[in-house]
Amino acid sequence: MKFLIDENIRKEVIEFIKDLGYDVLISSGGTSDEEVAKIAQKENRIILTHDIHFANILIYPPNQFPGIIRIRIHPPNPEVIISSLKNLFQKLPLSEIDEKLVILEEGGFRIREE
């Protein structure tokens, strides 16, 4: 699996994803949401972000992406995020994230399809 990690993700979380052996591309600072979306579609990458805009299925319909994981954990504590990602990956194979929006929360997740 390949991830496109938005600039707002902490380095500890990025290292966790890398340590799992996934192909990781990190968006550079100032990259617009539209550009992040285009890169994800072109390179078939799952978007990992804190950005609430990616949870808007009218602007970013999940069926047009290989997956979007929107982290909704505040404050964005890396240990809590990593724990929540571990839970997600144990319960939902990444192959099942295709064309879905996953809202990651502390202690669980929700899935939206469209």
N, C-alpha and C positions, 0 to 999 in steps of 0.2 A: 504494500500500500504506500501511497505517496500523500504527503501532507503539504499544504501551503499554510504556513503559520503567520498570522498577522503580527504586525510590529508591536502590538500591545500585550503580547504573551511573555511572561517572565522566563529568564534563561533556564531556571531550574525545570520548568515544564518542558521547554524545548529539549533539554538534555535527557529528560525522561523518555520523550518520544523517540529521540535518536537512539537511546540505549535499548529500546525495544527492537531496533533494527529497521525502522521505517525510513524511507527516503524523505528528507525534510528540506523544504525551500522556505526561507524566511523573507517576507516582504520587507522591502527597505522603507525607511522612514519617509513619510509623506506620500506613500503610494495611495491613490484614491481607492475607495471601495469598488468602483467600477473596474479599475485595473486589476485589483485582486481577484474579482470575479472572473474576468477574462482569462487571466493566467490559470486559475483553477480549472476552468473549462478546457482550455487549450491543452494543458499538461495532465489532465485527468487527476487532479489533486483534491483531497478533502480539505476544506477550509476549517481552521481552528482559530477562533477569535473571541474576544470579549465584546466586540462591536454589536450593539443592539440592531443596527440597520440590517445585518444579515439574517435576523429573525423575522424580517418583514417578507412574507411569502409572495406578496404582490410585486415587490421590487426584485427579489431573488427567489424565484420559484424553485423549490427543492428538486423538482424533476429535471431541471436543467444543469444539475451539478452532481459530481460524484459523491457528494455529501457535504454538509455544513454542520460543524459542532460549535454552537454558541455557548460560551461559558458564562453562566449567570450565578457567580459566586462572589459575594461581597462581604468583607474586603477580599481582594484577590490573593489570598494566602496560597503560596505555591504548594505547601504540603496538603492542604485541603483539596486543591485542584488536582494534584497528582493522585490522591486517594480516590477522588470521584472519577477520574479517568480510568483508573485500575478497575473500579466497579463497573463502569460502562463497558470496557473491553472484555471483562469476564462474562458479562451478561448478553452482550450484543456483538457478534462478529463484525469486523469492519466491512466485510462484504455486504452486510445487511444495511449499512448506512447509505449505500448508493441511492441517490435521488430522494434523500430524506434530510430533514432539519432535526438535529438533536439539540435540545436545550439541556445543558448539563448543569445540575444544581447540586448543592451539598447533600449527599446521601441519596441521590437518585438522578433520573433524567426523564425527559418527555420526548416523544417523537411526533413530528408533524410531517405529513406527506401532502403533496398537491400535484 
